[in-house]
Amino acid sequence: MHEVTNKTIIFIEDDAVLLDRMTAYFAEKNNTVHAASTLADARSLLTEIRRADAVVLDIILPDGSGLDLLREFGHLPPVIILSDLSTEEYLLTGFDSGAVDYIVKPCSPRLLEARIALRLLPARQAVLSSSGLEIDSGKRTVNYCRKSVLLTASEFNILHFLVSNAGKYFTAQEIYEKVWGAPSMQTTTIKRHLSTLRQKLKSVAPDKTLIVTEFGRGYSFPAEETP
């Protein structure tokens, strides 16, 4: 497992016991940790700390929703939501608000560390390139032949998953379960995201089908052919 060390991490959590447990765990690994337990304190902290590496964010805070921070601050470090709210609606809302990951409580510090580590990969490991696409998981950007492709957070996560598993087919339900790490009760939302994602890719690559579908198998990003 990749360790998270020598990073600056902001924890926004109103459960004092959980907050102490998480901050102590990461501080012991030579990380600089900052903590806030209210929306007001979080706003001050995010304004003050300019160079954090990650933010661990609860949604339900005493004075409002943690998701408001994602809307108010345009350029935040990677945000990992850690919440009791486990419905599909909240997961999708969290991702579409800009979070890069969503973890449902309870969660051990080791699991949280593993998920943060995935979001803090070195630049050389953070970029996927295939069929003219360049996907940077660190900067959360997508380019096709140097043309920017503007995606929502959910569309980005789906595309990153499919390109990481190029040549393999996944149903809409499998995509949901793999990307969001939770069972899907229905697939309408994922199919809508896939439809919009395919349209955006087609707009920059009209001569290519970057996400293919096959009846009975699902969706796939084609593997590049070797010469």
Protein Blocks (a to p, Z undefined) as FASTA:
>chain_A
ZZdehiacddddfblklmmmmmmmmmmnopacdddfbfklmmmmmmmmmmbfbdcddfbd
fkbcfklmmmmpmbacddddddfblcfklmmmmmmnopabdcdddddfklmmmmmmmmmg
cfklmpcceehiacdfklopaceehiacdddfklmmmmmmmmmmgoiacdfklmmmmmno
pacfbfklmmmmmmmmmmmmmmmmmmbcfbdcdehklpaddddddZZ
